[in-house]
Amino acid sequence: MNRSTTRLTNLQLELIKLFSYNLNTNQLLEVKDLLAKYFADKATQEMDKIWEEKKLTNETMDSWLKEHLRIPSAQ
């Protein structure tokens, strides 16, 4: 195995420190929920940024929903 694939990321290292404590099931679920919310918020912020940069509107989204983008199968 090459060395770069065996290194832990800074997030993994912090999580290992956090999870070195013996959490009960409810605490573990709360931590997982916090992490999920954090990353969902970050994704939403990035989507909002792209939305603004590209000047997207609800009408843009509606038109994309109606587009037919399937590639015909080769038979």
N, C-alpha and C positions, 0 to 999 in steps of 0.2 A: 504494500500500500504506500502511495507516495505521501510525503510528510504534510502537504497542504490539505489533503482530505481528512487528516486525523486531528487537526486543530479545531478547538471549539471556538465559536464566535463569542464576542463580548456578551451577547444576550444569553447564550447558553451558560456561560460562566456565572453570570448573575443569578440565573434561575437555579443553578446547582447550589449556590450559596443559600438562596431562599428556601429551597426544598430540602436543605440539610436539617431543617426543623421538622419535627414530626407533626404535621397538620392533621386535624380531624377531617372527616369527609366534607363537612360544611365549609370549613376554611379553604380546603382545596378547591371546591366548587366556586367559592367567592373569588379566589385568586385567578382561576381560569376565566371567570366572567369579566374580571377587571382587564385581563390581557386581551380578551376578545373585543371588549368595548374600546380599548385603547387603539388596537389595530383597525377596527371599523371606523373610528373617528379619523384616523390618519388617512384611510382610503377615501373617506367622504371629503376631507379637506383637499386632497389631491384631485378628486373628481370635480369639485367646485372650482378649483383653480383652472383646470382644463376647460370647463364649461365657460368660464369668463374669457379665457384667452381665445377660444374658438368662436365666441359670440353665439353659443348654442341657445336654442329656445325650446319651449315645450312643443312648438310646431315642428321643429327639427326632429325631435324624438318621435313624434307621431308619424312623420313621413318615413323615418327609418323603420318603424314597426311595420309599415305597409309595403316596404320594398321586398321584392322576391329575389333573393341572392343565391338560390340553389343552383348548383352546376348540374346540368343534365347528365345523367349516368350514361356511360358508353356501353351500349349493348350490341 
